[in-house]
Amino acid sequence: MVHRRLVLNFALATGLLATAASSFAQKPVELLNVSYDPTRELYVEFNAAFAKHWKAKTGQDVTIKQSHGGSGKQARGIIDGLEADVATLALAGDIDALHKNGGWIPKDWQKRLPLASSPYTSTIVLVVRAGNPKGIKDWDDLIKPGISVITPNPKTSGGARWNYLAAWEFAKRKYGGDAQAKDFIAKLYANVPVLDTGARGSAITFAQRNQGDVFLSWENEAYLLEKEFGNKVDFVYPSLSILAQPPVTVVDKNVDRKGTRAVAEEYLKFLYTEEAQDIIGKNFYRPTSAKAQAKYAKQLPKVNLFTIDQAFGGWDKADKDHFADGASFDQIYTKK
């Protein structure tokens, strides 16, 4: 009799646990992806695919909210308390800031996912007016008199930093050294009428407000502009550009406090799946999987690219040399 009661009690407890687990699985969860400017369209499509994947895997509904802005500005937002579960920013230096300013993530965050936590890449191209009336073909055309250049502010925009460094390295190789490159960059920014805080703001300035002769653009943003303003804009690949590697990370302090680590980690891992890599290519980012690369090879041609490590010794050194207070950008732009 006692044995039978124990069996019944065990069965009852097991049933209650199963019910509790089922109830927990069904409780909706919400993530906040804090990203940089031009990823809006990419993550709208990716989020829908991930929500379907997570529901099928766990039975749980997930809603992903998006926050977009200049990459540096977004990093500062997280540091100041923006409750990001994941950060998908424009460059490793901005994510490094999350470790340096408050320990939001571990120092070795880039080791947690493949390819230094960069599931896709991009590069910088030159968007021009339809028919390219000013004949802009390469970086050295940007310093000619009468050319108006649209680019965001490197102090707030990750894309702007990629733009700056791509132009710097081109000039360094063509004209012979860093001193010549600095002079080139000074001439380039003398042709910049306004510095928006982010890449999307600069795209609006160029395409909707019709300011400027050339817009220094993320490759994916150039394709989006071509789709929307096809009769107004073209774009050209310069002879040399930079391999942009936008990285991603879970924001550890936030996910542990909110209890969202499992879904946040799965969200980022899903970026490396073939389904997600196809979405990445479809949205004009460069996939990292061989299958998706082959599928989108015609759309995303081979370009002569260099890396931040090769040319500038990594983001820490590039930040100190070029974007820190009093570094080369400040020296150049305050003279304007």
C-alpha positions as CSV (number, residue, x, y, z in Angstrom):
1,M,0.0,0.0,0.0
2,V,2.8,2.4,0.9
3,H,4.7,1.4,-2.2
4,R,1.5,2.0,-4.4
5,R,1.1,5.5,-2.8
6,L,4.8,6.3,-3.5
7,V,4.2,5.3,-7.1
8,L,1.1,7.5,-7.4
9,N,2.9,10.4,-5.7
10,F,5.9,10.1,-8.1
11,A,3.5,9.9,-11.1
12,L,1.7,13.0,-9.8
13,A,5.0,14.9,-9.3
14,T,6.3,13.9,-12.7
15,G,3.0,15.1,-14.3
16,L,3.3,18.4,-12.5
17,L,6.8,18.9,-13.7
18,A,5.9,18.1,-17.2
19,T,3.0,20.6,-17.1
20,A,5.3,23.2,-15.6
21,A,7.9,22.5,-18.3
22,S,5.3,22.7,-21.0
23,S,4.0,26.0,-19.5
24,F,7.5,27.4,-19.4
25,A,8.1,26.4,-23.0
26,Q,5.0,28.2,-24.1
27,K,5.7,31.4,-22.3
28,P,6.7,34.0,-25.0
29,V,10.2,35.5,-24.9
30,E,11.5,38.8,-26.2
31,L,14.9,39.7,-27.5
32,L,16.4,43.1,-28.3
33,N,18.9,43.2,-31.2
34,V,20.9,46.4,-31.1
35,S,22.4,46.8,-34.5
36,Y,23.9,49.4,-36.8
37,D,22.1,51.5,-39.4
38,P,21.8,49.5,-42.7
39,T,20.8,46.1,-41.2
40,R,17.1,46.9,-40.8
41,E,15.9,45.0,-43.8
42,L,18.3,42.0,-43.2
43,Y,17.1,41.5,-39.7
44,V,13.4,41.9,-40.4
45,E,13.7,38.8,-42.7
46,F,16.1,36.9,-40.5
47,N,14.0,37.5,-37.4
48,A,11.0,35.9,-39.0
49,A,13.0,32.9,-40.0
50,F,14.5,32.5,-36.5
51,A,11.2,32.9,-34.8
52,K,9.9,30.0,-36.9
53,H,13.0,27.9,-36.2
54,W,12.8,28.6,-32.4
55,K,9.1,27.8,-32.3
56,A,9.6,24.5,-34.1
57,K,12.6,23.6,-31.8
58,T,11.1,24.5,-28.4
59,G,7.4,25.3,-28.9
60,Q,8.1,28.8,-27.5
61,D,7.2,32.1,-29.3
62,V,9.9,34.6,-29.6
63,T,9.6,38.3,-30.6
64,I,12.7,40.1,-31.7
65,K,12.8,43.9,-31.4
66,Q,15.3,45.9,-33.4
67,S,17.2,49.1,-32.6
68,H,19.3,50.8,-35.3
69,G,21.7,53.7,-35.4
70,G,25.3,54.6,-35.9
71,S,27.4,51.7,-34.6
72,G,29.5,53.7,-32.1
73,K,26.3,55.4,-30.9
74,Q,24.6,52.1,-30.4
75,A,27.5,50.7,-28.4
76,R,27.4,53.7,-26.1
77,G,23.6,53.1,-25.8
78,I,24.3,49.6,-24.5
79,I,26.9,50.8,-22.1
80,D,24.5,53.5,-20.8
81,G,21.8,50.9,-20.2
82,L,20.0,49.9,-23.4
83,E,18.9,46.4,-22.6
84,A,20.3,44.6,-25.6
85,D,20.3,40.8,-25.6
86,V,22.5,40.7,-28.7
87,A,24.7,43.4,-30.3
88,T,25.2,43.1,-34.1
89,L,27.4,46.1,-34.8
90,A,29.5,47.4,-37.7
91,L,33.0,46.7,-36.3
92,A,34.8,44.8,-33.6
93,G,36.1,48.0,-32.0
94,D,32.5,49.0,-31.1
95,I,31.8,45.6,-29.5
96,D,35.2,45.7,-27.7
97,A,33.9,48.9,-26.0
98,L,31.2,46.8,-24.3
99,H,34.0,44.9,-22.5
100,K,36.1,47.9,-21.7
101,N,33.3,50.0,-20.4
102,G,31.4,48.0,-17.8
103,G,32.4,44.4,-18.5
104,W,29.1,43.7,-20.4
105,I,30.9,40.9,-22.3
106,P,34.1,38.9,-21.8
107,K,37.3,40.1,-23.4
108,D,37.5,37.0,-25.6
109,W,34.0,37.4,-27.0
110,Q,35.2,36.9,-30.6
111,K,36.2,33.3,-29.9
112,R,32.6,32.2,-29.1
113,L,31.4,31.9,-32.7
114,P,33.0,31.0,-36.0
115,L,35.0,33.4,-38.1
116,A,35.8,35.7,-35.2
117,S,32.0,36.1,-34.6
118,S,31.5,37.6,-38.1
119,P,28.7,35.6,-39.9
120,Y,28.8,37.9,-42.9
121,T,31.0,40.5,-44.5
122,S,30.6,43.6,-46.7
123,T,32.7,46.3,-48.3
124,I,32.6,50.0,-49.3
125,V,31.5,51.2,-52.7
126,L,31.0,54.6,-54.3
127,V,27.3,55.5,-55.1
128,V,27.0,58.2,-57.7
129,R,24.2,60.0,-59.6
130,A,22.6,58.1,-62.5
131,G,24.9,58.1,-65.5
132,N,27.8,59.1,-63.3
133,P,27.9,62.7,-64.6
134,K,31.0,63.6,-62.6
135,G,32.9,60.5,-63.9
136,I,33.8,59.2,-60.5
137,K,35.6,55.9,-60.8
138,D,38.0,55.7,-57.8
139,W,39.0,57.2,-54.5
140,D,41.2,59.9,-56.0
141,D,38.2,61.4,-57.8
142,L,36.8,62.3,-54.4
143,I,39.4,65.1,-53.8
144,K,38.8,66.9,-57.1
145,P,37.5,70.5,-56.8
146,G,33.8,70.7,-57.0
147,I,33.1,67.1,-55.9
148,S,30.7,66.9,-53.0
149,V,31.1,63.8,-50.9
150,I,28.5,62.3,-48.5
151,T,29.8,60.1,-45.7
152,P,28.8,59.8,-42.0
153,N,30.7,60.9,-39.0
154,P,33.5,58.4,-37.9
155,K,32.9,59.4,-34.3
156,T,29.4,57.8,-34.3
157,S,29.2,55.6,-37.4
158,G,31.0,52.3,-37.9
159,G,30.4,52.5,-41.7
160,A,32.1,55.9,-41.7
161,R,35.2,54.4,-40.1
162,W,35.4,51.7,-42.8
163,N,35.0,54.5,-45.4
164,Y,37.8,56.5,-43.9
165,L,40.2,53.6,-43.6
166,A,39.5,52.3,-47.1
167,A,40.3,55.8,-48.5
168,W,43.4,56.1,-46.3
169,E,44.9,52.8,-47.4
170,F,44.2,53.6,-51.1
171,A,46.0,56.9,-50.7
172,K,48.9,55.4,-48.7
173,R,49.5,52.8,-51.5
174,K,49.1,55.3,-54.4
175,Y,50.9,58.3,-53.0
176,G,53.6,56.7,-50.9
177,G,52.9,56.8,-47.1
178,D,50.9,57.8,-44.1
179,A,51.7,61.5,-44.4
180,Q,50.4,61.5,-48.0
181,A,47.4,59.5,-46.9
182,K,46.6,62.0,-44.2
183,D,46.8,64.9,-46.7
184,F,44.5,63.0,-49.0
185,I,42.0,62.4,-46.3
186,A,42.1,66.1,-45.3
187,K,41.3,67.0,-48.9
188,L,38.5,64.4,-49.0
189,Y,36.8,65.7,-45.9
190,A,37.1,69.3,-47.2
191,N,34.7,68.1,-49.8
192,V,32.2,66.7,-47.2
193,P,29.3,69.2,-46.6
194,V,27.6,67.4,-43.7
195,L,28.4,64.5,-41.4
196,D,25.3,62.5,-40.5
197,T,25.5,60.3,-37.4
198,G,24.9,57.0,-39.3
199,A,25.1,55.4,-42.7
200,R,21.3,55.3,-43.2
201,G,21.1,59.1,-42.5
202,S,23.8,59.7,-45.1
203,A,21.9,57.5,-47.6
204,I,18.8,59.7,-47.0
205,T,20.9,62.9,-47.4
206,F,22.2,61.6,-50.8
207,A,19.2,59.8,-52.3
208,Q,16.2,61.7,-50.9
209,R,17.6,65.2,-50.2
210,N,19.7,65.1,-53.4
211,Q,22.9,66.4,-51.7
212,G,26.3,65.4,-52.9
213,D,27.8,63.9,-56.0
214,V,29.0,60.7,-54.4
215,F,28.0,58.7,-51.3
216,L,30.5,56.4,-49.6
217,S,28.4,53.4,-48.9
218,W,28.1,50.0,-47.5
219,E,27.8,47.6,-50.5
220,N,24.4,46.3,-49.3
221,E,23.1,49.9,-48.8
222,A,24.1,50.7,-52.4
223,Y,22.0,47.8,-53.7
224,L,19.1,49.0,-51.6
225,L,19.4,52.5,-53.0
226,E,19.6,51.1,-56.5
227,K,16.4,49.1,-55.9
228,E,14.5,52.1,-54.5
229,F,16.0,54.9,-56.6
230,G,17.2,53.0,-59.7
231,N,16.6,55.8,-62.1
232,K,18.5,58.3,-59.9
233,V,21.6,56.4,-58.7
234,D,24.4,54.1,-59.9
235,F,27.4,52.7,-58.0
236,V,30.9,51.8,-58.8
237,Y,33.5,49.5,-57.2
238,P,36.8,51.3,-56.5
239,S,40.1,49.7,-57.4
240,L,40.8,48.9,-53.7
241,S,38.4,48.6,-50.8
242,I,38.3,47.2,-47.3
243,L,36.9,43.9,-46.1
244,A,34.3,44.9,-43.6
245,Q,33.6,42.2,-41.0
246,P,30.6,43.2,-38.9
247,P,30.6,41.0,-35.7
248,V,27.9,39.8,-33.3
249,T,27.8,39.0,-29.6
250,V,25.5,38.1,-26.8
251,V,25.4,40.9,-24.2
252,D,26.2,38.6,-21.2
253,K,25.2,40.9,-18.3
254,N,21.8,41.5,-19.9
255,V,20.9,38.0,-21.0
256,D,21.9,36.6,-17.6
257,R,19.8,39.1,-15.7
258,K,16.8,38.6,-18.1
259,G,17.1,34.8,-18.4
260,T,17.4,35.0,-22.2
261,R,20.9,33.4,-22.7
262,A,19.7,30.2,-24.4
263,V,17.5,31.9,-27.0
264,A,20.0,34.7,-27.6
265,E,22.9,32.3,-28.2
266,E,20.7,30.2,-30.6
267,Y,19.8,33.5,-32.4
268,L,23.4,34.2,-33.2
269,K,24.3,30.6,-34.1
270,F,21.3,30.6,-36.5
271,L,23.1,33.3,-38.5
272,Y,25.6,30.6,-39.6
273,T,23.0,28.2,-41.0
274,E,22.4,27.8,-44.7
275,E,18.9,29.2,-44.4
276,A,20.3,32.4,-42.8
277,Q,23.2,32.6,-45.1
278,D,20.8,32.7,-48.0
279,I,18.9,35.5,-46.4
280,I,22.2,37.3,-45.9
281,G,23.0,37.0,-49.6
282,K,19.5,38.0,-50.6
283,N,19.9,41.2,-48.6
284,F,23.2,42.1,-50.3
285,Y,25.6,41.2,-47.5
286,R,28.4,38.8,-48.4
287,P,27.7,35.3,-46.9
288,T,30.4,33.2,-45.4
289,S,29.1,29.8,-46.4
290,A,30.5,28.4,-49.7
291,K,27.0,27.4,-50.9
292,A,25.6,30.9,-50.5
293,Q,28.7,32.5,-51.8
294,A,28.4,30.5,-55.0
295,K,24.7,31.4,-55.3
296,Y,25.3,35.1,-55.0
297,A,28.7,35.3,-56.8
298,K,27.3,37.3,-59.8
299,Q,25.5,39.8,-57.5
300,L,28.5,40.2,-55.2
301,P,31.6,40.2,-57.5
302,K,35.2,39.7,-56.4
303,V,36.8,42.9,-55.3
304,N,40.4,43.8,-54.4
305,L,40.1,43.9,-50.6
306,F,42.5,44.4,-47.7
307,T,41.7,43.7,-44.0
308,I,41.9,45.9,-41.0
309,D,44.6,43.7,-39.5
310,Q,46.8,43.8,-42.6
311,A,46.7,47.6,-43.1
312,F,46.1,49.0,-39.6
313,G,47.2,46.4,-37.1
314,G,43.6,45.7,-35.9
315,W,40.9,47.9,-34.5
316,D,42.6,48.8,-31.2
317,K,45.5,50.4,-33.1
318,A,43.2,51.9,-35.8
319,D,41.0,53.5,-33.1
320,K,44.0,55.0,-31.2
321,D,45.7,56.3,-34.4
322,H,42.6,57.6,-36.2
323,F,39.4,57.9,-34.2
324,A,40.3,58.6,-30.5
325,D,40.1,62.1,-29.2
326,G,42.9,64.1,-30.7
327,A,43.9,61.4,-33.3
328,S,44.1,61.8,-37.0
329,F,40.4,62.4,-37.8
330,D,40.2,65.2,-35.2
331,Q,43.4,66.7,-36.5
332,I,42.0,66.7,-40.0
333,Y,38.5,67.8,-39.3
334,T,39.1,70.5,-36.8
335,K,41.3,72.2,-39.4
336,K,38.3,72.3,-41.9
